C-alpha cells in the first residue's frame, strides 16, 4: 500500500513537474529517479531543504516537494516575514515576538533532526530538476524523497 501511495504521489507530481518544465527550459520533461542517495551534512539544512549526494557523485540541494517545515535560521527581514507567515499558517500563537521566534526555531530544529534520522540510510530522490525557489545564490531542485523503507519523506514530516 505504501509503495502504491508513493507511486500515485510521484505520478501526480509528474504533471506538476512537467508544467514547471515549461517555465524552466533547462528542466527535463519527466521525473528522474536516483536510488542510493546520501544526505550531506550542512549547518544550514532544515527539514525541507538539504544537500544530497547523488549516486553519480553530483551534489544537489533538494527542496522537498509537499512539505513546509518551520524556518530555523532567521537572519533577514525576509526570513522573519516567512516565519510569521508559517506561524499563521500552522496556527501558532505569537503574542511575544521573542518567544514566538524561539518556539518556531525549536520546531524547525526538530524537523531538521527528524529529516537527518529518516535519511540516515541511502534513499531515493525523484526529481525533474525544477527550480525549487529560494535564495538565487543557492539553487534548489524540487524533489520527492523516498526513505530506505519506501516511505514518502514529506508525508512522514
N, CA, C and O of each residue as an XYZ file, in Angstrom:
628
protein
N       0.822     -1.195      0.000
C       0.000      0.000      0.000
C       0.865      1.258      0.000
O       0.575      2.209     -0.726
N       1.928      1.269      0.811
C       2.791      2.456      0.881
C       3.436      2.740     -0.470
O       3.485      3.888     -0.912
N       3.930      1.692     -1.122
C       4.561      1.864     -2.431
C       3.550      2.415     -3.429
O       3.884      3.273     -4.247
N       2.306      1.921     -3.363
C       1.278      2.384     -4.276
C       0.970      3.860     -4.023
O       0.785      4.627     -4.968
N       0.914      4.255     -2.753
C       0.668      5.648     -2.406
C       1.789      6.531     -2.928
O       1.525      7.587     -3.503
N       3.048      6.111     -2.735
C       4.174      6.887     -3.243
C       4.126      6.942     -4.760
O       4.393      7.989     -5.350
N       3.791      5.833     -5.397
C       3.717      5.806     -6.853
C       2.655      6.787     -7.349
O       2.867      7.480     -8.343
N       1.523      6.846     -6.666
C       0.480      7.794     -7.044
C       0.954      9.224     -6.823
O       0.688     10.097     -7.649
N       1.653      9.474     -5.720
C       2.182     10.804     -5.440
C       3.182     11.204     -6.509
O       3.119     12.313     -7.039
N       4.100     10.310     -6.828
C       5.110     10.594     -7.851
C       4.432     10.781     -9.202
O       4.817     11.664     -9.969
N       3.435      9.969     -9.499
C       2.718     10.081    -10.763
C       2.019     11.435    -10.869
O       2.071     12.081    -11.916
N       1.371     11.863     -9.798
C       0.709     13.166     -9.802
C       1.727     14.286     -9.970
O       1.455     15.292    -10.626
N       2.885     14.108     -9.380
C       3.928     15.128     -9.456
C       4.462     15.269    -10.871
O       4.922     16.341    -11.267
N       4.401     14.201    -11.618
C       4.906     14.241    -12.984
C       4.229     15.359    -13.763
O       4.886     16.110    -14.484
N       2.933     15.462    -13.617
C       2.201     16.533    -14.294
C       2.625     17.899    -13.804
O       2.786     18.819    -14.605
N       2.808     18.048    -12.511
C       3.230     19.325    -11.939
C       4.626     19.676    -12.410
O       4.880     20.811    -12.813
N       5.532     18.713    -12.363
C       6.908     18.970    -12.788
C       6.976     19.262    -14.280
O       7.817     20.045    -14.722
N       6.102     18.642    -15.054
C       6.078     18.921    -16.479
C       5.642     20.360    -16.716
O       6.174     21.029    -17.601
N       4.668     20.849    -15.925
C       4.268     22.245    -16.032
C       5.429     23.153    -15.644
O       5.654     24.181    -16.283
N       6.162     22.782    -14.608
C       7.320     23.574    -14.189
C       8.354     23.610    -15.308
O       9.036     24.617    -15.496
N       8.466     22.527    -16.037
C       9.416     22.463    -17.146
C       9.130     23.547    -18.184
O      10.054     24.117    -18.765
N       7.856     23.826    -18.410
C       7.514     24.827    -19.399
C       8.060     26.197    -19.016
O       8.375     27.005    -19.891
N       8.177     26.467    -17.710
C       8.715     27.740    -17.239
C      10.231     27.711    -17.130
O      10.865     28.766    -17.099
N      10.821     26.532    -17.073
C      12.264     26.376    -16.922
C      12.801     25.538    -18.079
O      12.758     24.310    -18.012
N      13.294     26.158    -19.114
C      13.709     25.416    -20.309
C      14.762     24.345    -20.061
O      14.825     23.372    -20.812
N      15.597     24.493    -19.024
C      16.656     23.517    -18.814
C      16.187     22.283    -18.046
O      16.949     21.327    -17.900
N      14.959     22.285    -17.557
C      14.463     21.145    -16.779
C      14.025     20.011    -17.705
O      13.419     20.267    -18.746
N      14.323     18.762    -17.340
C      13.841     17.636    -18.147
C      12.318     17.532    -18.076
O      11.682     18.102    -17.190
N      11.758     16.804    -19.013
C      10.311     16.697    -19.080
C       9.737     15.699    -18.083
O       8.563     15.800    -17.727
N      10.520     14.757    -17.633
C       9.986     13.730    -16.748
C      10.807     13.633    -15.469
O      11.951     14.082    -15.394
N      10.187     13.038    -14.486
C      10.902     12.788    -13.239
C      12.007     11.766    -13.485
O      11.835     10.801    -14.230
N      13.118     12.002    -12.853
C      14.201     11.037    -12.855
C      14.318     10.492    -11.437
O      14.113     11.225    -10.469
N      14.641      9.229    -11.315
C      14.793      8.605    -10.005
C      16.254      8.274     -9.769
O      16.948      7.756    -10.644
N      16.707      8.589     -8.549
C      18.091      8.355     -8.165
C      18.128      7.540     -6.873
O      18.188      8.119     -5.788
N      18.093      6.217     -6.964
C      18.217      5.400     -5.755
C      19.656      5.433     -5.241
O      20.591      5.630     -6.017
N      19.829      5.243     -3.945
C      21.170      5.195     -3.365
C      21.761      6.553     -3.052
O      22.983      6.703     -3.046
N      20.926      7.547     -2.792
C      21.411      8.888     -2.441
C      21.805      8.944     -0.973
O      21.384      8.118     -0.164
N      22.628      9.945     -0.649
C      23.070     10.147      0.735
C      22.883     11.605      1.124
O      23.126     12.510      0.325
N      22.453     11.820      2.346
C      22.318     13.166      2.889
C      23.700     13.726      3.167
O      24.562     13.027      3.699
N      23.916     14.980      2.810
C      25.169     15.670      3.078
C      24.921     16.614      4.248
O      24.022     17.453      4.189
N      25.704     16.483      5.299
C      25.536     17.348      6.460
C      25.845     18.792      6.095
O      26.831     19.066      5.410
N      25.003     19.717      6.551
C      25.209     21.148      6.332
C      24.524     21.899      7.467
O      23.396     21.577      7.838
N      25.202     22.891      8.012
C      24.630     23.610      9.150
C      23.379     24.395      8.784
O      22.574     24.707      9.661
N      23.201     24.719      7.515
C      22.027     25.480      7.093
C      20.833     24.598      6.762
O      19.714     25.099      6.646
N      21.048     23.294      6.608
C      19.980     22.390      6.172
C      18.855     22.362      7.194
O      19.089     22.359      8.403
N      17.638     22.342      6.689
C      16.489     22.227      7.592
C      15.668     21.005      7.199
O      16.169     20.126      6.496
N      14.446     20.937      7.630
C      13.642     19.751      7.380
C      13.235     19.557      5.939
O      13.047     18.426      5.492
N      13.096     20.659      5.198
C      12.586     20.524      3.831
C      13.561     20.973      2.745
O      13.217     20.928      1.564
N      14.751     21.398      3.110
C      15.795     21.757      2.134
C      17.135     21.271      2.654
O      17.538     21.595      3.771
N      17.826     20.483      1.824
C      19.073     19.890      2.290
C      19.901     19.406      1.104
O      19.358     19.093      0.045
N      21.222     19.346      1.289
C      22.084     18.855      0.212
C      22.089     17.326      0.153
O      22.020     16.639      1.172
N      22.172     16.832     -1.066
C      22.129     15.391     -1.322
C      23.277     15.021     -2.252
O      23.579     15.745     -3.201
N      23.906     13.900     -1.975
C      24.914     13.337     -2.864
C      24.222     12.264     -3.701
O      23.752     11.254     -3.176
N      24.169     12.501     -5.016
C      23.575     11.531     -5.929
C      24.561     10.388     -6.152
O      25.759     10.571     -5.937
N      24.093      9.215     -6.576
C      24.986      8.073     -6.787
C      26.105      8.330     -7.791
O      27.155      7.690     -7.723
N      25.889      9.272     -8.734
C      26.924      9.554     -9.730
C      27.957     10.570     -9.242
O      28.836     10.976    -10.002
N      27.851     10.986     -7.964
C      28.825     11.895     -7.386
C      28.425     13.360     -7.413
O      29.089     14.189     -6.790
N      27.353     13.697     -8.123
C      26.890     15.088     -8.136
C      26.222     15.432     -6.812
O      25.594     14.584     -6.177
N      26.367     16.677     -6.413
C      25.663     17.189     -5.234
C      24.596     18.159     -5.711
O      24.846     19.034     -6.540
N      23.396     17.980     -5.164
C      22.309     18.913     -5.449
C      21.680     19.312     -4.123
O      21.806     18.611     -3.119
N      21.010     20.437     -4.142
C      20.219     20.826     -2.980
C      18.772     20.550     -3.317
O      18.246     21.037     -4.318
N      18.139     19.766     -2.472
C      16.752     19.355     -2.657
C      15.834     20.279     -1.866
O      16.102     20.597     -0.707
N      14.757     20.702     -2.504
C      13.655     21.378     -1.814
C      12.530     20.374     -1.847
O      11.960     20.101     -2.904
N      12.210     19.827     -0.696
C      11.220     18.755     -0.595
C       9.856     19.241     -1.067
O       9.312     20.216     -0.550
N       9.322     18.546     -2.051
C       8.004     18.888     -2.570
C       6.944     18.311     -1.637
O       7.027     17.150     -1.239
N       5.953     19.123     -1.292
C       4.837     18.639     -0.482
C       5.018     18.801      1.013
O       4.230     18.257      1.786
N       6.038     19.537      1.443
C       6.253     19.764      2.879
C       6.764     21.179      3.098
O       7.460     21.741      2.252
N       6.416     21.735      4.225
C       6.947     23.030      4.634
C       7.261     22.936      6.113
O       6.357     22.816      6.941
N       8.536     22.990      6.445
C       8.972     22.929      7.836
C       9.285     24.343      8.319
O       9.664     25.207      7.528
N       9.126     24.569      9.594
C       9.394     25.875     10.181
C      10.845     26.278      9.922
O      11.748     25.441      9.916
N      11.045     27.570      9.711
C      12.389     28.103      9.487
C      13.208     28.008     10.771
O      12.687     28.228     11.865
N      14.474     27.685     10.636
C      15.394     27.629     11.787
C      16.314     28.831     11.802
O      16.745     29.275     12.866
N      16.616     29.358     10.637
C      17.607     30.420     10.509
C      16.893     31.708     10.121
O      16.485     31.877      8.972
N      16.746     32.601     11.068
C      16.078     33.874     10.813
C      17.132     34.965     10.930
O      17.452     35.424     12.027
N      17.672     35.378      9.767
C      18.767     36.351      9.771
C      18.426     37.626      9.010
O      19.156     38.613      9.105
N      17.321     37.620      8.253
C      16.949     38.791      7.465
C      15.476     39.113      7.697
O      14.741     38.319      8.284
N      15.057     40.284      7.232
C      13.643     40.653      7.312
C      12.783     39.684      6.507
O      11.661     39.364      6.900
N      13.317     39.220      5.378
C      12.582     38.259      4.554
C      12.363     36.962      5.330
O      11.269     36.399      5.299
N      13.405     36.483      6.032
C      13.271     35.279      6.859
C      12.201     35.478      7.932
O      11.380     34.594      8.179
N      12.223     36.656      8.565
C      11.266     36.944      9.640
C       9.838     36.975      9.101
O       8.923     36.460      9.744
N       9.637     37.580      7.912
C       8.302     37.577      7.305
C       7.856     36.161      6.992
O       6.702     35.803      7.230
N       8.761     35.355      6.460
C       8.445     33.955      6.132
C       8.041     33.198      7.389
O       7.083     32.425      7.377
N       8.775     33.422      8.468
C       8.477     32.754      9.730
C       7.110     33.179     10.269
O       6.351     32.342     10.757
N       6.791     34.475     10.185
C       5.472     34.937     10.640
C       4.368     34.294      9.803
O       3.333     33.895     10.338
N       4.587     34.192      8.492
C       3.592     33.554      7.616
C       3.417     32.085      7.985
O       2.293     31.583      8.009
N       4.510     31.397      8.270
C       4.419     29.988      8.675
C       3.660     29.860      9.993
O       2.822     28.971     10.139
N       3.945     30.730     10.943
C       3.257     30.669     12.239
C       1.752     30.845     12.050
O       0.957     30.135     12.665
N       1.365     31.794     11.196
C      -0.068     31.987     10.925
C      -0.653     30.734     10.278
O      -1.715     30.258     10.680
N       0.044     30.205      9.273
C      -0.439     29.028      8.553
C      -0.639     27.844      9.496
O      -1.651     27.148      9.417
N       0.331     27.616     10.392
C       0.249     26.485     11.310
C      -0.574     26.791     12.559
O      -0.757     25.914     13.403
N      -1.077     28.031     12.692
C      -1.938     28.394     13.819
C      -1.208     28.522     15.139
O      -1.779     28.246     16.193
N       0.043     28.935     15.095
C       0.813     29.088     16.330
C       0.650     30.494     16.876
O       0.714     31.460     16.115
N       0.439     30.631     18.184
C       0.284     31.968     18.761
C       1.596     32.733     18.699
O       2.673     32.137     18.648
N       1.498     34.055     18.704
C       2.707     34.864     18.606
C       2.621     36.162     19.366
O       3.057     37.198     18.863
N       2.066     36.136     20.573
C       1.918     37.363     21.349
C       3.262     37.986     21.723
O       3.430     39.204     21.653
N       4.203     37.157     22.115
C       5.544     37.615     22.488
C       6.489     37.283     21.334
O       6.811     36.113     21.128
N       6.941     38.291     20.573
C       7.757     38.013     19.386
C       9.006     37.179     19.669
O       9.315     36.267     18.903
N       9.718     37.465     20.733
C      10.946     36.714     21.031
C      10.623     35.258     21.332
O      11.314     34.355     20.859
N       9.576     35.028     22.115
C       9.176     33.655     22.439
C       8.675     32.931     21.196
O       8.933     31.740     21.021
N       7.958     33.648     20.332
C       7.431     33.041     19.107
C       8.570     32.590     18.200
O       8.526     31.495     17.640
N       9.589     33.431     18.054
C      10.734     33.060     17.212
C      11.463     31.868     17.805
O      11.833     30.944     17.082
N      11.673     31.881     19.119
C      12.366     30.756     19.774
C      11.585     29.454     19.593
O      12.171     28.415     19.293
N      10.267     29.509     19.775
C       9.440     28.308     19.609
C       9.501     27.809     18.164
O       9.628     26.608     17.922
N       9.410     28.729     17.214
C       9.439     28.344     15.804
C      10.766     27.714     15.431
O      10.801     26.694     14.742
N      11.852     28.312     15.880
C      13.174     27.751     15.593
C      13.307     26.358     16.202
O      13.930     25.476     15.609
N      12.726     26.160     17.375
C      12.770     24.837     18.015
C      12.029     23.807     17.167
O      12.507     22.686     16.997
N      10.852     24.182     16.628
C      10.121     23.275     15.741
C      10.939     22.986     14.478
O      10.976     21.852     14.000
N      11.592     24.019     13.945
C      12.431     23.842     12.767
C      13.582     22.890     13.038
O      13.912     22.051     12.200
N      14.197     23.021     14.216
C      15.307     22.132     14.589
C      14.825     20.689     14.726
O      15.534     19.757     14.346
N      13.628     20.504     15.265
C      13.063     19.150     15.378
C      12.840     18.539     13.990
O      13.123     17.361     13.773
N      12.333     19.345     13.058
C      12.102     18.848     11.698
C      13.427     18.482     11.032
O      13.516     17.459     10.352
N      14.448     19.305     11.222
C      15.763     19.012     10.628
C      16.339     17.728     11.212
O      16.895     16.903     10.487
N      16.205     17.562     12.524
C      16.715     16.349     13.177
C      15.958     15.118     12.676
O      16.560     14.069     12.452
N      14.651     15.243     12.501
C      13.855     14.119     12.017
C      14.244     13.757     10.579
O      14.316     12.579     10.230
N      14.490     14.764      9.757
C      14.927     14.507      8.386
C      16.253     13.758      8.389
O      16.416     12.782      7.657
N      17.205     14.210      9.213
C      18.501     13.519      9.295
C      18.304     12.068      9.732
O      18.957     11.166      9.207
N      17.413     11.846     10.682
C      17.151     10.491     11.169
C      16.541      9.620     10.065
O      16.973      8.487      9.851
N      15.546     10.150      9.376
C      14.866      9.377      8.338
C      15.731      9.125      7.109
O      15.485      8.185      6.354
N      16.749      9.971      6.909
C      17.619      9.817      5.741
C      19.012      9.322      6.127
O      19.978      9.540      5.396
N      19.110      8.665      7.265
C      20.400      8.134      7.719
C      20.889      7.016      6.804
O      22.096      6.818      6.662
N      19.974      6.289      6.188
C      20.322      5.213      5.247
C      20.099      5.716      3.822
O      19.357      6.678      3.624
N      20.722      5.089      2.833
C      20.532      5.527      1.443
C      19.049      5.600      1.082
O      18.249      4.759      1.491
N      18.709      6.619      0.315
C      17.312      6.899     -0.030
C      17.227      7.215     -1.519
O      18.245      7.306     -2.205
N      16.002      7.379     -2.007
C      15.770      7.657     -3.422
C      15.216      9.061     -3.592
O      14.308      9.480     -2.874
N      15.777      9.777     -4.554
C      15.291     11.108     -4.915
C      14.610     11.005     -6.266
O      15.159     10.427     -7.205
N      13.400     11.572     -6.363
C      12.651     11.656     -7.624
C      12.555     13.139     -7.960
O      11.938     13.898     -7.212
N      13.147     13.564     -9.060
C      13.149     14.980     -9.401
C      13.150     15.187    -10.910
O      13.636     14.347    -11.668
N      12.597     16.320    -11.328
C      12.695     16.781    -12.711
C      13.613     17.998    -12.759
O      13.699     18.675    -13.783
N      14.295     18.273    -11.654
C      15.216     19.400    -11.514
C      14.533     20.745    -11.738
O      15.157     21.695    -12.212
N      13.235     20.821    -11.391
C      12.517     22.096    -11.470
C      13.033     23.027    -10.383
O      13.389     22.578     -9.293
N      13.072     24.308    -10.674
C      13.587     25.321     -9.759
C      12.805     25.303     -8.445
O      11.594     25.526     -8.423
N      13.525     25.033     -7.346
C      12.906     24.957     -6.025
C      12.809     26.292     -5.318
O      12.478     26.334     -4.133
N      13.083     27.367     -6.001
C      12.967     28.724     -5.469
C      13.898     28.948     -4.292
O      14.733     28.103     -3.969
N      13.744     30.087     -3.665
C      14.606     30.413     -2.543
C      15.690     31.387     -2.958
O      15.538     32.115     -3.939
N      16.768     31.401     -2.224
C      17.884     32.299     -2.466
C      18.554     31.945     -3.796
O      18.998     30.812     -3.981
N      18.626     32.893     -4.707
C      19.175     32.644     -6.045
C      20.639     32.218     -6.007
O      21.128     31.604     -6.956
N      21.347     32.537     -4.917
C      22.757     32.135     -4.812
C      22.898     30.635     -4.565
O      23.966     30.062     -4.779
N      21.814     30.005     -4.115
C      21.852     28.589     -3.758
C      20.716     27.862     -4.477
O      19.652     27.666     -3.891
N      20.917     27.460     -5.728
C      19.838     26.809     -6.472
C      19.379     25.511     -5.806
O      20.181     24.733     -5.291
N      18.078     25.309     -5.836
C      17.482     24.100     -5.275
C      16.579     23.481     -6.330
O      16.023     24.174     -7.182
N      16.447     22.169     -6.255
C      15.559     21.443     -7.165
C      14.434     20.825     -6.348
O      14.676     20.172     -5.333
N      13.201     21.038     -6.798
C      12.083     20.360     -6.150
C      12.257     18.856     -6.316
O      12.685     18.383     -7.369
N      11.920     18.107     -5.264
C      12.062     16.651     -5.341
C      11.118     15.965     -4.381
O      10.715     16.528     -3.363
N      10.778     14.748     -4.722
C      10.133     13.818     -3.809
C      11.248     12.932     -3.279
O      12.150     12.557     -4.028
N      11.198     12.598     -2.010
C      12.227     11.748     -1.420
C      11.553     10.538     -0.799
O      10.604     10.655     -0.025
N      12.069      9.380     -1.160
C      11.579      8.098     -0.641
C      12.654      7.534      0.287
O      13.795      7.330     -0.128
N      12.284      7.286      1.542
C      13.248      6.780      2.515
C      13.662      5.349      2.163
O      13.085      4.730      1.269
N      14.655      4.839      2.866
C      15.117      3.475      2.625
C      14.019      2.454      2.904
O      14.080      1.326      2.415
N      13.015      2.845      3.690
C      11.876      1.960      3.976
C      10.772      2.084      2.936
O       9.734      1.433      3.050
N      10.995      2.926      1.910
C       9.989      3.087      0.855
C       8.881      4.052      1.199
O       7.826      4.022      0.566
N       9.090      4.920      2.198
C       8.058      5.865      2.621
C       8.390      7.265      2.126
O       9.557      7.633      1.996
N       7.353      8.032      1.854
C       7.493      9.398      1.389
C       7.917     10.301      2.558
O       7.220     10.385      3.569
N       9.059     10.971      2.409
C       9.595     11.814      3.476
C       8.629     12.943      3.839
O       8.400     13.201      5.020
N       8.069     13.609      2.846
C       7.140     14.718      3.122
C       5.955     14.249      3.949
O       5.536     14.939      4.878
N       5.415     13.092      3.622
C       4.271     12.566      4.377
C       4.666     12.258      5.817
O       3.863     12.444      6.731
N       5.886     11.792      6.026
C       6.334     11.480      7.384
C       6.555     12.755      8.192
O       6.269     12.785      9.389
N       7.058     13.796      7.556
C       7.264     15.047      8.273
C       5.929     15.699      8.591
O       5.894     16.770      9.196
